[in-house]
Amino acid sequence: MQDVRDLTAVLRSNTPIVVIETYEEHRVIELLKRVSSVLYQPLFTWSITQGLTRADVKMGTQKFNSDPTDILGQIKSTTQQGIYVLCDFHPFVDNAPKNVRLLKEIALEYEALKHTLVLVSHAFDIPPEIQRYCAHFRISLPDSAQLQNLIYEQIDKARSDGLVQSVDDDAVVKLADNLRGLTFDDARRLAHKAIVDDGAITHSDVDRINQGKFKLLDMEGVLQFEYDTSDFSQVAGLHNLKAWLNHRAPVASSVAACAEDLPKGILLLGVQGSGKSLAAKAVAGMWQRPLLRLDMSALYNKYIGETEKNLRNALALADLMSPCVLWIDEIEKGLSSGSSDDGTSKRILGALLTWMAERKSEVFLVATANDISALPPELMRKGRMDEIFFVDLPDDSVRQAIFAIHVKRRALDPVDFDLAQLSMASQGFSGAEIEQAIISAIYTARASNVAVSQQVLLNELMKTRPLSVVMREQLQGLRDWAKGRTVNAHLS
């Protein structure tokens, strides 16, 4: 009903041309049928295959004027007031000056003829000659309640065909939450597919729904869908971070007084290889939300203005994927300013800061950084980032847990190893360096045709010079900066 009221108001505002960008052409026409009955105006639709037909009343087949230029001439010459819906007319205004001129003349004669043109297409670039005569209208997307009803409608239809075996009502709520941002038609198709694929609606359908939604929104490029999300059982340590995230889990945040109170995001600062990226993936796994990765290096374009446009489009698409987790890895590399970039990095920063401060969608930002000196202070203030966590090198107990996780992942039994001795031998190692030592030990043992043993692992650890030794001064400087300014992610 709100769409009908809003669209009626637009058509009553004496705007000659209304542009509606949508894939839901049938829904737009149904809305316009109701609007035309309110305004007591006839409704006509045109397409290049069907020609011009009357849409609000049944008058039999009356197809004529399938040529784009002819139909504009017909509308311009007729004295019949009405609403004329031109479907997929966008190809006929590109490099078509005669059609653009006809559109402008129809608009200029609006006061006398009262012809309203409604241009419906998936996308429409308005020529500058007619921009001032146009109004854009966006039909609403379904909310969570409407999506739940839609899912249950599909369940009832599938049940009548004997295709449904079980339905988890909690999973329905979760699916509806993750279908937000899609049109009714797209949501209906994804819900139907989730039902008929396995004859059930369960939490396992959430990932498939998110992947399908991502493909529909065409986000390939600077924004990537991360299929491999983890959980914190695969992340050693980070007790403080885990507790913080538990307190702000979506179940708890759903009772927030207003949208501004929802968690905004965190910055993970720390040593390379300390598990920041794995932690970002684990946030999505823990909260059961899709994980999107923004590739800052792919944003940059040689043409002026295109880089900022890429960022705005990526952030807008992330909003459509809401609720989700947006991961920006090594954010400082995309925001570091230089004298040779014509101010692009500053404009990128401005666009990102504005989005971070003003967004209303449930997009939780996880940014990781290795070099704090390259980050602008505006990025780290409260309101844009909820907290800054420092991920230091793992201590003794965390190193033991890291060894246990990685040997188990490679079909080895942790009981066969002295984890305390391995931890002592790997003091100053990051999690990534420990993992690589285990991988090297496996290759060495295979080459010697022996089993992976404690001694083989110790030998590989002794061969490794960790980053904490190679870059001792830089690491100490990072620790000194983080002390008193950040929250230690490991401390419980």
Secondary structure, DSSP 8 states (H G I E B T S, - for coil): -HHHHHHHHHHHTT-SEEEEE-S-HHHHHHHHHHHHHHHT--EEEEETTTEEEE-SS------B--SHHHHHHHHHH----EEEEEET-GGGTTT-HHHHHHHHHHHHTHHHH-EEEEEEES-----TTTGGGEEE-------HHHHHHHHHHHHHHHHHTT---EE-HHHHHHHHHHHTTS-HHHHHHHHHHHHHHHTEE-TTHHHHHHHHHHHHTT-TTTEEEE-----GGGS-S-HHHHHHHHHT-HHHHTT-SSGGGS--EEEEEE-TTSSHHHHHHHHHHHHT--EEEE-GGGT--SSTTHHHHHHHHHHHHHHHT-SEEEEETTTHHHH---TTSTTHHHHHHHHHHHHHHH--S-EEEEEEES-GGGS-GGGGSTTT-SEEEEE----HHHHHHHHHHHHHHTT--GGGS-HHHHHHHTTT--HHHHHHHHHHHHHHHHHTT----HHHHHHHHHH---HHHHTHHHHHHHHHHHTTTSEESS--
